[in-house]
Amino acid sequence: METVKREFSCVRGGLTIRGTEYRPEGDGRFPAVVISHGFTGTGGDIAHYARQLAGWGFAAYVFDFCGGSTRSASDGRFQDMTVLTEVEDLAAVVEYVRHLPCIDAGALSLMGCSQGGFVSALFAAEHPDLVSRLLLFYPALCIPEDARRGNMLMYAFDPDNVPELIPPVLPEGFPPEAARSMEPIGRAYVTSVQKMDAFSAVASYPGPVLIVHGDRDDAVNVVNSRRAQTAYHSVRPLRCQLAEITGAGHGFRELEDVHAMELAREFLRGGTNVISVDVVLTGLSREEQGEETVLTIPFGGVVRTPFFSGMVQPGAADIQRWQGSRAIRLCADYIVKGTDYTGAPCQIHIVNEDTGGGWHPTVTTDSRALDFLNGAACTESLEIRRVGPVVRIFAPLPDSFF
């Protein structure tokens, strides 16, 4: 799909916000995704996400927050930037995007990374009628608690006596190119959030939420995203999905990024991660059948999402047929037993097949609460790990869930 790239600008409080639009070529009204960058970042840092989304049929918008970094193309000083000024910036961008003639304003989603994730979540809670879906990559919901502790990334201070400017404390050997982006933060960056409960502040957003977070994140511990999921569910159960990527840190790399965007694609297209299977491979047998090689890979595993919790039952196997180095047919056939979100015991039968055009899971269940899975057009995403993949199956939810 060909992509159109165009620069845009809008204004917030006399400051000009500058960004870039990526959208499919052609006429029509497209679903939109507004993407917010993290602390000391720019829209250019996350432009690859926008390009990928445009290739999937979305109009995607990246921009620089006012004073968001020393590299920002938007107006404003870094020392005047706070989480709350960034919420105001995002509001201006959303208002601009939703009135574009090429945009379906009823299908506008937000995506945010780190601090941009916190900002996106705050905006969605304040303006739920404007946001159809909320996608958060390693959101920095720890910022208010860090401000109360007096330790925010590389900034240390007395939380009861915050100075006007707080210089960074850079460790020995810190890369010079990175050091140039670390200016002093202003007092308001700290004081504007010190009394905020981040989790209650974002929890009122009633729409679908997907959080993707690495379990080795040293900057924003994944515990914060688990707390966020609990907070969202305390207001409206089942609407927040959390995908923890094994071994990923703060910011995704290579295959982690590929998997995170696969999850984003399925979510933004309307899917919900109803089943998540943490697979453990338990063996391998090989058989030659004429020109084909047949591999049988038995496995077990745990299934855990807000919709269902249980175990893979004995007899589960992935059967692969190969002709030389070419896969002819891959098929995993297994049953999981446990309880659905109502607490009722049930089982789910999953047949996941790939004959060269991608995985196509078929799901059947005896659960009354999960009956929508029977005959549903399910999709799948695989997180590849050494011990075995995490299989995440997406399905459209009935309107009654939202």
C-alpha positions as CSV (number, residue, x, y, z in Angstrom):
1,M,0.0,0.0,0.0
2,E,1.4,3.4,-1.1
3,T,1.8,5.9,1.7
4,V,1.4,9.7,1.6
5,K,3.7,11.7,3.9
6,R,2.9,15.3,4.8
7,E,4.1,17.8,7.4
8,F,1.5,19.5,9.5
9,S,1.2,22.0,12.3
10,C,-1.3,23.3,14.9
11,V,-1.3,25.7,17.8
12,R,-1.6,25.4,21.6
13,G,-1.5,28.5,23.7
14,G,0.5,30.5,21.2
15,L,3.0,27.7,20.6
16,T,3.3,25.9,17.3
17,I,3.2,22.1,17.4
18,R,4.9,20.4,14.4
19,G,4.4,16.9,13.2
20,T,4.1,14.5,10.3
21,E,1.1,12.7,8.8
22,Y,1.5,9.2,7.2
23,R,-1.6,7.8,5.5
24,P,-2.6,5.5,2.7
25,E,-2.7,7.0,-0.7
26,G,-6.2,7.6,-2.2
27,D,-9.5,9.0,-1.3
28,G,-11.8,8.0,1.6
29,R,-12.0,8.5,5.3
30,F,-9.4,6.5,7.3
31,P,-9.2,5.4,10.9
32,A,-6.6,7.5,12.7
33,V,-3.9,6.9,15.2
34,V,-2.2,9.8,17.0
35,I,1.2,8.6,18.5
36,S,2.9,10.4,21.4
37,H,6.7,10.1,22.0
38,G,8.5,9.7,25.3
39,F,10.5,11.9,27.6
40,T,13.3,13.8,25.7
41,G,12.1,12.2,22.4
42,T,10.6,13.5,19.2
43,G,8.0,12.3,16.7
44,G,10.8,11.2,14.4
45,D,11.9,8.6,17.0
46,I,8.5,6.8,16.5
47,A,7.9,7.6,12.9
48,H,8.5,3.9,12.0
49,Y,5.4,3.0,13.9
50,A,3.4,5.6,11.9
51,R,4.8,4.3,8.6
52,Q,3.8,0.7,9.5
53,L,0.3,1.8,10.6
54,A,-0.2,3.6,7.3
55,G,0.8,0.4,5.4
56,W,-2.0,-1.3,7.3
57,G,-4.6,1.2,6.3
58,F,-4.5,3.8,9.1
59,A,-3.8,7.5,9.0
60,A,-1.0,7.9,11.6
61,Y,0.3,11.2,13.1
62,V,3.5,11.8,15.0
63,F,4.5,15.2,16.4
64,D,7.0,16.9,18.8
65,F,5.7,18.0,22.2
66,C,6.3,21.6,22.9
67,G,9.6,21.8,24.7
68,G,9.7,18.0,24.6
69,S,13.4,17.8,24.1
70,T,16.4,19.7,22.8
71,R,15.7,18.2,19.4
72,S,12.0,19.3,19.3
73,A,10.8,21.0,16.1
74,S,7.9,22.4,18.1
75,D,8.0,25.7,20.0
76,G,8.6,25.9,23.7
77,R,11.3,25.3,26.3
78,F,12.3,22.0,27.9
79,Q,12.2,23.6,31.3
80,D,8.5,24.6,30.8
81,M,7.4,21.1,29.7
82,T,5.3,19.0,32.1
83,V,3.1,15.9,31.7
84,L,0.1,18.3,31.9
85,T,1.4,20.6,29.2
86,E,1.9,17.6,27.0
87,V,-1.8,16.6,27.6
88,E,-2.7,20.0,26.3
89,D,-0.4,19.5,23.3
90,L,-2.1,16.2,22.6
91,A,-5.5,17.8,22.8
92,A,-4.5,20.3,20.1
93,V,-3.2,17.6,17.8
94,V,-6.4,15.4,18.3
95,E,-8.6,18.4,17.6
96,Y,-6.6,19.1,14.4
97,V,-6.7,15.5,13.2
98,R,-10.3,14.7,13.9
99,H,-11.4,17.6,11.7
100,L,-9.4,16.6,8.7
101,P,-11.6,15.6,5.7
102,C,-9.7,12.3,5.2
103,I,-10.3,11.1,8.8
104,D,-13.1,9.0,10.3
105,A,-13.4,11.0,13.6
106,G,-15.4,8.1,15.2
107,A,-12.4,5.8,14.8
108,L,-9.6,7.8,16.3
109,S,-7.2,5.8,18.6
110,L,-4.3,7.0,20.7
111,M,-0.9,5.3,21.0
112,G,1.8,6.4,23.4
113,C,5.3,5.3,24.4
114,S,6.6,5.8,28.0
115,Q,5.8,9.3,29.1
116,G,3.7,9.6,25.9
117,G,1.8,6.6,27.1
118,F,1.0,8.3,30.4
119,V,0.0,11.5,28.6
120,S,-2.3,9.5,26.2
121,A,-3.9,7.6,29.1
122,L,-4.7,10.9,30.9
123,F,-6.2,12.5,27.8
124,A,-8.3,9.4,27.1
125,A,-9.7,9.6,30.6
126,E,-10.5,13.2,30.2
127,H,-12.0,12.9,26.7
128,P,-13.4,9.4,26.4
129,D,-15.8,10.4,23.7
130,L,-12.9,11.3,21.4
131,V,-10.8,8.1,21.8
132,S,-12.0,4.8,20.3
133,R,-9.0,2.7,21.5
134,L,-6.0,3.3,23.7
135,L,-2.6,1.6,23.0
136,L,0.2,2.0,25.5
137,F,3.8,0.9,25.1
138,Y,5.6,0.7,28.5
139,P,3.6,3.7,29.8
140,A,5.4,5.8,32.5
141,L,2.7,5.7,35.1
142,C,5.4,5.8,37.7
143,I,6.1,9.5,37.2
144,P,3.9,10.9,40.1
145,E,5.4,8.4,42.5
146,D,8.9,9.2,41.3
147,A,8.1,12.9,41.9
148,R,7.1,12.1,45.4
149,R,10.3,10.1,46.0
150,G,12.5,12.8,44.7
151,N,14.1,10.6,42.1
152,M,13.0,10.8,38.4
153,L,15.3,8.9,36.0
154,M,18.5,10.9,36.2
155,Y,17.1,13.8,38.3
156,A,17.4,13.8,42.1
157,F,15.9,16.4,44.4
158,D,14.3,17.1,47.7
159,P,10.6,16.4,47.1
160,D,9.6,18.8,49.9
161,N,11.7,21.7,48.6
162,V,11.9,21.4,44.8
163,P,14.3,23.9,43.2
164,E,13.3,26.0,40.1
165,L,15.7,24.0,37.9
166,I,16.9,20.4,38.5
167,P,20.0,19.4,36.6
168,P,20.6,15.8,35.6
169,V,23.0,13.6,37.5
170,L,24.8,11.7,34.7
171,P,26.8,8.5,35.5
172,E,30.4,8.2,34.5
173,G,30.7,7.0,30.9
174,F,27.2,8.3,29.9
175,P,27.2,8.7,26.1
176,P,28.0,12.3,25.1
177,E,25.3,12.3,22.4
178,A,22.7,11.2,25.0
179,A,24.0,13.7,27.5
180,R,23.3,16.6,25.1
181,S,19.6,15.8,25.3
182,M,19.5,15.8,29.1
183,E,18.9,19.4,30.2
184,P,17.6,20.5,33.6
185,I,13.9,20.0,34.2
186,G,11.7,22.7,35.6
187,R,10.1,22.7,39.0
188,A,6.6,22.4,37.5
189,Y,7.5,19.1,35.9
190,V,7.7,17.7,39.5
191,T,5.1,19.7,41.4
192,S,2.4,19.4,38.8
193,V,2.1,15.6,39.4
194,Q,3.2,15.1,43.0
195,K,-0.3,14.9,44.3
196,M,-1.6,12.8,41.4
197,D,-2.7,9.2,41.7
198,A,-1.8,8.0,38.2
199,F,-3.8,4.9,38.3
200,S,-7.1,6.4,39.4
201,A,-6.5,9.3,37.1
202,V,-6.5,7.1,34.0
203,A,-8.9,4.4,35.1
204,S,-12.1,6.1,34.1
205,Y,-11.5,5.7,30.3
206,P,-14.2,3.1,29.4
207,G,-12.9,1.9,26.0
208,P,-10.6,-0.9,25.0
209,V,-7.0,-0.6,26.3
210,L,-3.9,-2.6,25.3
211,I,-0.7,-2.2,27.3
212,V,2.5,-3.8,25.9
213,H,5.4,-3.9,28.4
214,G,8.7,-5.6,28.7
215,D,9.3,-7.7,31.9
216,R,12.9,-6.5,32.1
217,D,12.1,-2.8,32.0
218,D,14.5,-1.0,34.4
219,A,13.1,2.5,33.8
220,V,9.4,1.8,34.3
221,N,8.9,-1.5,36.1
222,V,6.2,-3.7,34.5
223,V,4.5,-3.7,37.9
224,N,3.1,-0.3,37.0
225,S,1.3,-1.7,34.0
226,R,-0.1,-4.6,36.1
227,R,-1.4,-2.0,38.5
228,A,-2.9,0.0,35.6
229,Q,-4.7,-3.1,34.4
230,T,-6.2,-3.7,37.8
231,A,-7.3,0.0,38.0
232,Y,-9.0,-0.2,34.6
233,H,-10.8,-3.4,35.5
234,S,-11.9,-1.9,38.9
235,V,-14.0,0.6,36.9
236,R,-15.0,-1.6,33.9
237,P,-13.9,-5.3,33.9
238,L,-12.3,-7.1,30.9
239,R,-11.5,-4.0,28.8
240,C,-7.7,-3.8,29.5
241,Q,-5.3,-6.3,28.0
242,L,-1.7,-6.5,29.1
243,A,0.9,-8.3,27.0
244,E,4.3,-8.7,28.8
245,I,7.1,-9.3,26.4
246,T,9.8,-11.7,27.8
247,G,13.2,-10.1,28.2
248,A,12.2,-6.7,26.8
249,G,13.5,-3.5,28.4
250,H,12.3,0.1,28.1
251,G,11.9,0.4,24.4
252,F,11.6,-2.6,22.1
253,R,14.3,-3.9,19.9
254,E,14.1,-6.0,16.7
255,L,11.9,-9.0,17.2
256,E,10.4,-7.4,20.3
257,D,9.3,-4.5,18.2
258,V,7.9,-6.7,15.5
259,H,5.8,-8.6,18.0
260,A,4.6,-5.4,19.7
261,M,3.4,-4.1,16.4
262,E,1.7,-7.3,15.6
263,L,-0.2,-6.9,18.8
264,A,-0.9,-3.3,18.0
265,R,-2.3,-4.2,14.5
266,E,-4.7,-6.8,15.8
267,F,-5.9,-4.5,18.6
268,L,-6.4,-1.4,16.4
269,R,-8.3,-3.5,13.9
270,G,-10.8,-4.3,16.7
271,G,-9.5,-7.5,18.2
272,T,-9.2,-8.4,21.9
273,N,-6.5,-10.8,23.3
274,V,-9.0,-13.3,24.7
275,I,-6.6,-16.3,25.0
276,S,-2.9,-16.1,25.8
277,V,-1.0,-19.4,26.0
278,D,2.5,-19.5,27.6
279,V,3.8,-22.6,25.8
280,V,6.5,-24.9,27.1
281,L,7.9,-27.3,24.5
282,T,8.3,-30.8,26.0
283,G,9.9,-32.9,23.2
284,L,10.5,-33.5,19.5
285,S,10.1,-36.5,17.2
286,R,11.0,-36.7,13.5
287,E,9.7,-39.0,10.8
288,E,10.5,-39.2,7.1
289,Q,7.4,-39.7,4.9
290,G,8.5,-39.9,1.2
291,E,9.7,-36.4,0.2
292,E,8.3,-34.9,3.4
293,T,9.7,-34.6,6.9
294,V,7.1,-34.6,9.7
295,L,8.0,-33.1,13.1
296,T,5.8,-33.7,16.1
297,I,6.4,-31.3,18.9
298,P,4.4,-32.0,22.1
299,F,3.9,-29.1,24.5
300,G,2.2,-27.9,27.7
301,G,1.6,-24.5,29.1
302,V,-0.5,-22.1,31.1
303,V,-3.3,-19.9,29.8
304,R,-4.0,-16.7,31.6
305,T,-6.0,-13.6,30.5
306,P,-8.9,-11.7,32.2
307,F,-11.2,-13.9,30.1
308,F,-9.9,-17.3,30.9
309,S,-7.4,-19.1,33.2
310,G,-6.3,-22.7,32.8
311,M,-3.8,-25.3,31.6
312,V,-3.0,-27.0,28.3
313,Q,-4.1,-30.6,28.5
314,P,-2.0,-33.7,27.8
315,G,-1.9,-34.6,24.1
316,A,-1.2,-31.1,22.8
317,A,1.1,-31.2,19.8
318,D,2.4,-29.0,17.0
319,I,2.7,-31.1,13.9
320,Q,4.9,-29.7,11.1
321,R,5.2,-31.0,7.6
322,W,8.3,-29.9,5.7
323,Q,9.6,-30.4,2.1
324,G,13.3,-29.6,2.3
325,S,13.5,-26.1,3.9
326,R,9.9,-25.3,2.9
327,A,7.0,-25.6,5.4
328,I,4.1,-27.4,3.8
329,R,1.7,-27.4,6.7
330,L,2.0,-26.3,10.4
331,C,-0.8,-27.3,12.7
332,A,-1.1,-27.0,16.5
333,D,-4.1,-28.9,18.0
334,Y,-4.8,-28.7,21.7
335,I,-7.3,-28.4,24.5
336,V,-7.1,-26.1,27.5
337,K,-9.2,-26.5,30.6
338,G,-9.9,-24.0,33.4
339,T,-12.4,-21.3,34.3
340,D,-13.9,-18.4,32.4
341,Y,-14.2,-14.9,33.8
342,T,-17.5,-15.8,35.5
343,G,-15.8,-18.6,37.4
344,A,-17.5,-21.4,35.5
345,P,-15.4,-24.4,34.6
346,C,-15.0,-24.9,30.9
347,Q,-12.7,-26.1,28.1
348,I,-11.5,-24.5,24.9
349,H,-10.3,-26.4,21.8
350,I,-7.9,-24.6,19.6
351,V,-6.7,-25.7,16.1
352,N,-4.1,-23.3,14.8
353,E,-3.1,-23.9,11.2
354,D,-0.6,-22.3,8.7
355,T,-0.5,-23.6,5.2
356,G,1.6,-20.8,3.9
357,G,-0.7,-17.8,4.3
358,G,-0.2,-17.2,8.0
359,W,-1.8,-18.7,11.1
360,H,-5.5,-19.2,11.2
361,P,-6.8,-20.3,14.6
362,T,-10.2,-22.0,15.0
363,V,-11.6,-21.8,18.5
364,T,-14.5,-23.7,20.0
365,T,-15.6,-23.7,23.7
366,D,-18.4,-25.0,26.0
367,S,-18.3,-21.8,28.0
368,R,-21.5,-19.8,27.9
369,A,-19.6,-16.6,28.7
370,L,-17.1,-17.2,25.9
371,D,-19.6,-18.4,23.4
372,F,-18.7,-15.5,21.1
373,L,-15.5,-17.4,20.3
374,N,-17.4,-20.2,18.5
375,G,-17.2,-19.3,14.8
376,A,-15.4,-16.1,15.4
377,A,-12.8,-14.7,12.9
378,C,-9.9,-15.1,15.3
379,T,-6.3,-14.0,14.5
380,E,-3.0,-14.8,16.3
381,S,0.3,-13.3,17.2
382,L,3.4,-15.3,18.3
383,E,6.0,-14.1,20.7
384,I,9.1,-16.3,19.9
385,R,11.1,-17.5,22.9
386,R,13.6,-20.3,23.4
387,V,11.5,-22.4,25.8
388,G,8.4,-22.1,23.6
389,P,6.3,-19.3,22.1
390,V,3.6,-17.2,23.8
391,V,0.5,-17.6,21.6
392,R,-1.9,-14.7,21.8
393,I,-5.3,-15.2,20.1
394,F,-7.4,-12.2,19.3
395,A,-11.2,-12.2,18.7
396,P,-13.8,-9.4,18.2
397,L,-15.9,-8.9,21.3
398,P,-19.7,-8.4,21.2
399,D,-20.8,-4.8,21.6
400,S,-22.2,-5.7,25.0
401,F,-18.7,-5.8,26.5
402,F,-18.2,-2.0,25.9
